[in-house]
Every structure is written in C-alpha cells, then in structure tokens.
Amino acid sequence: MMKTEEIRKLLQTNSEVSAYEIETVENEGRQLYFVMGKLETNRVVNSEEIQVTVYHDFEEYRGSSSFNVVASDDAESILKKTEDCIVKAKKVKNPYYPLAQDQESVVSDLEKKVDTNDALQKVSDAIFDADHFENQSLNAVEIFMDIYHFSFLNSNGISHRYDKVSMFIEAIPSYKGETGEYELYYSTRKGNFSADDLQKEMEEALKNVRYRAEAKRIDEIDLPKDIPVYVKGEMTGQLMWYFADQLSYQNVYFHTNHFNAGDKISDKPFSLTLKGEVAGATASSPVDEYGLRLHETKVINHGIAVQRWGDLRYGSYLKEEKITGAYPVLVMDEYEAVSPEEFNQPHITILHFSAPQLDESSGYFGGEVRLALYENGDEVIPLSGFSISGNIFDTIKDAGYSEKNCMYNGWHCFHGPEYMILKHLSIH
C-alpha cells in the first residue's frame, strides 16, 4: 500500500486540485465464531483502508469527489484516479466552504497495549456463563474485536492520529418449549465492558426468548386505558437524536427543522450535550469527518433549545462564527427521574422492535413490537404481535425517565436514562 506522504506529493502535482483530505484506517481484528458453545472459527483480520477526497474550486463553487487507494495502486494509477475525480468534481456545484485549518493536531494512542487473547477469553467466558437455563441454549455466538488506528491530514496542514477499541457481539439464544423451538436475535456493541454486566445482558437475552415463546396477543389481556410505554436502547437514542438534529446547521440551512434556539421543547426539563468522546461509546472520535476538533456543546438546556451545531460546510453557509463540528455522541446529562413508585406503576416495556421508525418531517414514530412485557405489580405478561405509534412532539411534553443510565452504541451513540417513559401512544 502506498504511503500517505507519497499520495500527498502526487496530489500536489495536479494544478486543478484546489484542496484535499487523506483518511487512513488500519484495523487489527479478531473474530470468534461459536456453534452450540463450540469454537468453530478463530480468525485474524488485518486491513488498511485509505480514502482520498479531492476538491476543485471553480467560479463560486467547490466540488469534490473521492477515491479509495488499493494495494495494487502505483503513482500512475493514483494520478489517473485524481484526474477522474477532478472531472467529477467539476460537475458538483456546492457553494464554496473552507476546510479545517489553524488548530492543534490530535495525537491520541491507546494508553496500553490491548491483549486481545485475554479480552476475548473474558468476553466468551461471560457469555457462556449465562447459558445455564433449562431447555435453553446459545445456538450461535459471534464476537468481533477491532483495534482501529485512524489518521487524517488535509492540504491546510491539519494532521490527526488516534486509536480506539470496539467489540461487536451477535448471538442467537433459543428455547425449546411445549409448542416448539423459538429463537431471537441479540446484538450489542461495546467500547469497554464489564464481564458481570455482559453476563447479565446475555441472561436477559435468554430470558427474553422464553418470554417470546410464552407471549400473548394484545387482545388477550385487559390493558388499562392510556397505559404508559417504556422504551429503551435504539428507540430512546433515536428519539433524543431527533431533537438534537433539529438544531443541526444542515437542517436549519434547508429549513427542515421544527424548532430553533430559544424555543421551549418540554414541560419536564432535560438537557442534551453533544460530545466527541465518551467512555464506552464505540463511535467516539476527537475530530469530525473534516478533521475539526470536537469540544462538547450543550444544545438543549433544561428543556430549552440553546445552540446550533454541525459541520464546516453548513456552518460556513450559515456564517456561524464558531463552528462546532459534527458529533458522534449525544449525552442526556440532566433530567428529572421518576420516583420508584411511579416507575413501578402498571406499564408496557418494549424489549424488541421489528424495525422502529421515525418520520423526520412530522415527528410520528413507532413500529411493530416483537416482544414486550406488561407489568402491573402482581404479574409479568409477555406480549407480541402489536404496534405502537405516536408523535414525539406530543409525548416529549410529559415524558418520564428512569434513574439508571446506560450507553446505546449504534451508528451514533447515546448515553442517558435506560428507560424513556412515554404517554399518549396508540397501541394496536
């Protein structure tokens, strides 16, 4: 693979290259595949990816196009790819925007060398220590551990280098009951982990598949009117990111935002802060895609929208004086948790959505529920095969939150209350 410095020098030989960015991702990966508790495959996966973005300025526009560097590339092929990018960039009429400049470089290596053998042993032990229930098993388990080395440089002399560790776990827990065998899909991403917590998560996944086998239809039970619904994980993160996104430069620029800085959002105050790095967040990064250094920004304070945010491109279009950058992690750092008595009121807890959806233009959200629990203080009844729907602008006004926090790791990460308590939802 060609070195970054070699690529940089080749780009500088083309007078039509107005600016450039070079991003490199090196990955030291390990993958374990288990079938019925037996290790079937232990794979080492090492890779290097280099992406080059070429900018071409013409008239009042800045066009761009990208290419990937492969192992077979030499100087001639890099120059050819650059010329092809220029042709494409000339067709992209984006208003001009600057690239990152005049800031300190990030150099952040791992504090200590990661012992992947030891880490994978502890993870697999924690997972299979949970497999102790009668008539249940983990049919398949896959563990992916990756150590990433990122580097970034641009034509303005900005250069960054940082590392991070990520783990992704997939499992198929099963249960053999009187009516047949049932399976559920389980997955989780970890930036760090506790063996005890991971074992508890896997035990919960095994319990859930038994609940799925015993689940009733919604019309088989007598639900109280206007029963609150508790959501967690992906749905909570999706809803909270929706509010943060309303204040993004891009949404403001295209007039697709539903509120602006200064607007009141909720009668029950909560605060949201965007951050580049949070312990345990797999998407953590000290810089954004343009290489802009990230410093935390509070976007909602006590239920009031206070700050717009976003990347260099749309920030410059809005003539923002201090552009924040685009963030990967959202933290709900202030909110009023419900009392234990209110938390234990009769409610439905959604454990698995088929595919939760949120319409950005209207605020309507919902989805088909694969597994939920109805809890009324006397009994726990598993439910399946129904849907919920509502409008986030209505439900956020008196939403409640659990005292316990958790980290949800997805494309974007969210750290906040484990449960969000929603009212005024349609259950059907």
Secondary structure by P-SEA (a helix, b strand, c coil): cccaaaaaaaaaaccccccbbbbbbbbbbbbbbbccccccbbbbbbbbbbbbbbbbbcccccccccccccccccaaaaaaaaaaaaaaaaacccccccccccbbbbbbccccccaaaaaaaaaaaaaaaacccccccccbbbbbbbbbbbbbbccccbbbbbcbbbbbbbbbbbbbcccbbbbbbbbbccccccaaaaaaaaaaaaaaaaaaaacccccccccccbbbbbbccaaaaaaaaaaaacccaaaaaacccccccccccccbbbbbbbbcccccccccccccccccccccccccccccccbbbbcaaaaaaaccccccccccbbbccbbbbbccccccccccccccccbbbbccccccccccccbbbbbcccbbbbbccbbbbbbccccccbbbbbcbbbbbbccbbbbcccbbbbcccccc
